[in-house]
Structure formats: structure tokens, C-alpha cells
Amino acid sequence: MPKSRSRRRPTPRPRASRQPLVEQPAPGLRGTVERGSAFALVWLSSRPRFFLPVLSAVLLIAGLASPPAIGVTLLLLLAALVGWLSYLSWPVVTGVQRALRLGTVGLVLAAAAGRLGG
């Protein structure tokens, strides 16, 4: 018996697609930072959800417990990480969230300055 051409293919299930928060890349410095950060953000998003908080806690604890030369370096690395993520999320956060991000970066920098001075 010949094969029928009216064979039905299974209907593909629709994928749950996420719409990006920002439709177009931003112009200027922001766009450059966003494009340059794409690889690192994709890599971070492929890690388990607890990776970034654990990394931050390890940098903070090690920065406060290490000798000043190493501690200041780790705290500045943590401040750079938090500042970078804050800069990228700035357009989609509100006033209180912005204040918390600035306060976090400020506290980490103050801790680094305290380790440097003492």
C-alpha cells in the first residue's frame, strides 16, 4: 500500500518565550556596556540561581577576613560586580531599588576604605 501524502505532522508546542525588557540596545556608553556584558550575563544566567549571592557573600566575607592587601582587592571586586549589575539594571528599577543599589555599593566601598585605613 503506498504511503499517503496527507500525513499530519504533530503540531509543535509553543515555546515560552521571554520578551526582553529593553527592545533596542541603548545608544552611547550604555549600549556599549550592554553589548560588552552580553557574554558574561549569559554565562551568569546559565549558573544556578544561588551562584551570584554565594559569590557575593564569599567575596564580602573573604574581603573582611583577609589581610588588608587581599581584603581591599576582594572588596573592590565585589563593589565592581555590584556596580556593574546595578548599572545594567538601572533603567528598569524604581527609586527605592536604586537607592538600595547605591547604598550597597557605597557600603562595600566604605568597608574597603576601612580595611585600607586600618
Secondary structure per residue as TSV (DSSP state, phi and psi in degrees):
chain	resnum	aa	ss	phi	psi
A	1	M	-	360.0	129.8
A	2	P	-	-70.8	151.6
A	3	K	-	-71.4	141.3
A	4	S	-	-82.6	138.8
A	5	R	T	-82.2	-10.5
A	6	S	T	-89.6	23.9
A	7	R	-	-65.2	132.3
A	8	R	-	-92.6	133.7
A	9	R	-	-84.5	147.9
A	10	P	-	-64.7	140.8
A	11	T	-	-72.7	125.7
A	12	P	-	-67.3	142.3
A	13	R	-	-75.9	140.3
A	14	P	-	-67.0	139.3
A	15	R	-	-83.3	145.0
A	16	A	-	-81.1	98.2
A	17	S	-	-97.9	140.5
A	18	R	-	-96.0	132.4
A	19	Q	-	-81.3	135.5
A	20	P	-	-65.0	149.4
A	21	L	S	-68.4	-30.9
A	22	V	S	-119.7	123.8
A	23	E	S	-71.1	-44.4
A	24	Q	S	-119.6	150.1
A	25	P	-	-63.4	145.2
A	26	A	-	-72.9	152.4
A	27	P	S	-80.2	162.6
A	28	G	H	73.0	-145.6
A	29	L	H	-60.9	-42.9
A	30	R	H	-58.9	-45.3
A	31	G	H	-63.3	-39.1
A	32	T	H	-63.8	-44.1
A	33	V	H	-66.3	-41.7
A	34	E	H	-61.6	-46.3
A	35	R	H	-66.9	-39.8
A	36	G	H	-69.2	-24.5
A	37	S	H	-89.8	-7.2
A	38	A	H	-56.9	-47.5
A	39	F	H	-62.4	-46.5
A	40	A	H	-64.1	-38.0
A	41	L	H	-68.5	-39.7
A	42	V	H	-63.6	-41.7
A	43	W	H	-63.0	-45.5
A	44	L	H	-63.4	-37.8
A	45	S	H	-72.0	-17.3
A	46	S	T	-86.4	-8.4
A	47	R	S	-81.2	163.0
A	48	P	-	-60.9	155.2
A	49	R	T	-60.3	-29.2
A	50	F	T	-81.5	-6.1
A	51	F	H	-61.0	-51.6
A	52	L	H	-66.6	-43.9
A	53	P	H	-63.7	-38.0
A	54	V	H	-67.1	-42.8
A	55	L	H	-59.4	-44.4
A	56	S	H	-63.0	-43.4
A	57	A	H	-65.3	-40.3
A	58	V	H	-64.1	-44.0
A	59	L	H	-62.8	-40.8
A	60	L	H	-66.7	-50.2
A	61	I	H	-65.2	-44.3
A	62	A	H	-65.9	-36.3
A	63	G	H	-66.2	-35.1
A	64	L	H	-82.2	-26.2
A	65	A	H	-96.5	-15.6
A	66	S	S	-82.0	166.4
A	67	P	-	-58.7	154.2
A	68	P	H	-51.4	-42.5
A	69	A	H	-62.3	-43.2
A	70	I	H	-77.5	-41.2
A	71	G	H	-60.8	-44.6
A	72	V	H	-63.2	-41.2
A	73	T	H	-61.4	-44.9
A	74	L	H	-65.9	-39.7
A	75	L	H	-67.6	-37.6
A	76	L	H	-67.8	-34.9
A	77	L	H	-63.9	-42.2
A	78	L	H	-64.1	-42.5
A	79	A	H	-62.6	-39.2
A	80	A	H	-65.2	-41.8
A	81	L	H	-63.3	-48.7
A	82	V	H	-66.2	-39.9
A	83	G	H	-64.6	-40.9
A	84	W	H	-63.6	-48.2
A	85	L	H	-66.2	-35.2
A	86	S	H	-66.3	-41.5
A	87	Y	H	-62.2	-42.0
A	88	L	H	-69.8	-32.4
A	89	S	H	-91.1	-4.8
A	90	W	G	-52.9	-43.4
A	91	P	G	-66.3	-20.5
A	92	V	G	-108.6	6.7
A	93	V	-	-108.9	158.5
A	94	T	-	-96.4	-176.9
A	95	G	H	-57.0	-47.1
A	96	V	H	-66.8	-42.1
A	97	Q	H	-64.0	-38.4
A	98	R	H	-63.9	-42.0
A	99	A	H	-64.0	-40.0
A	100	L	H	-64.1	-40.2
A	101	R	H	-65.4	-44.9
A	102	L	H	-64.1	-40.0
A	103	G	H	-64.6	-38.4
A	104	T	H	-63.7	-47.5
A	105	V	H	-62.3	-42.3
A	106	G	H	-62.0	-42.0
A	107	L	H	-66.4	-39.6
A	108	V	H	-67.1	-41.1
A	109	L	H	-65.4	-36.7
A	110	A	H	-65.6	-38.5
A	111	A	H	-65.1	-39.3
A	112	A	H	-65.2	-41.5
A	113	A	H	-66.0	-37.1
A	114	G	H	-65.2	-38.8
A	115	R	H	-68.4	-34.6
A	116	L	H	-70.0	-40.0
A	117	G	H	-81.7	-23.2
A	118	G	-	-121.2	360.0
